[in-house]
Amino acid sequence: MAEGGSLVAQEERFMLGSIGFPELLVMVIVGGFAIVGNWKIFTKAGYRGILSLTMLIPIVNVVVWFFLAFSEWPVLKELSALKQKPTPSGPLS
């Protein structure tokens, strides 16, 4: 039984050891671009940009995308409120 456990440990070390610096650098750069892009999406929709960090959490990111897709954005709420606001009549001053 001890040999089987050490084999699993060796496989785990191999998998973790197979990620080198170039792969790690690519992962960080791609993750950075994803966070910046999502940050812009959240801020343009009227939400706080920090919510873009939720996109790094598996399953939560899918829930957040559905929330963005089907909720009414604060920016659109503000726009509809401004459109319904009565305009003053009379000469411009």
N, C-alpha and C positions, 0 to 999 in steps of 0.2 A: 504494500500500500504506500509506503514512503516513496518508492520510486515514481509512482504515478503522480504524486503531489509535486515532486521536484520537476517532473516533465512539464507540468502545467506552469510552474513558476518560470521555467526556462522559456517556454513559449511566450509568456507575458513579457519577460525581459526582452525577448527578440522583437516583439511587436512595438514596444515602447522605444527600444533602441534603434529601430529602423527609421524613425523620423529624425532626419538630420536638420542642420541649421537652414539649408536652402528651403526645405519643405515647410519648416516652421515660419520662416520669413514670408513665404508666399501665403500661408494661412493667415498671418497677421495682416498683411496688406489687403487681401480680399475681405477679411472681416472688417477692416477699417473702412474700406469703400462701402461695404454694406451698411455699416452704422451711419456713416455720413449721408448716404442716400436716403435711408429711412428717417434720419433726423430731419432732413429737408421736407420729406413727405408729411411727417407729423406736424411740423411747424406751419406749413402752408395750409394744412387742414384746420389749424387753430388749436392743436393740442400741444402739450409740452414735449420738447424734443427728446427729453430723457427717456421717454417711452420707447425710443428706438432700441434701447438696451434689452427690452423684452424680446426682441427678435432673435437674440442669441440663445434663448431657452427653448428647447424642443417642446412641441405641442402647444406651448403658450403662444409661440409665434403664429401658429395657424389660427388660434382663437383671436389674436389681435388683428390679423388680416380680415377676418370675418367681421369683427367689430368696426374696423375702418370702412369696410364695404357697405355695411347695412345701417350704420348709425348716421344721424344728422350731424354734420360737422359744425363746430362753433362758428366758423367763418361763414357758413351758409345761413345759420340762424341770425347772425348779425346783419348779413346782407338783406335777408327778407324783412327784418325789423326796420332797416333803413328805407327799404322800398315802400313800406306801408306808412311811413311817417308822412303826415300831410306837408305839402310845400306851401310856403307863405305866398299869398297872392298880392299883387301890387307892384309898384315900380321897384326896380332894383336900386339899392343904395350903396 
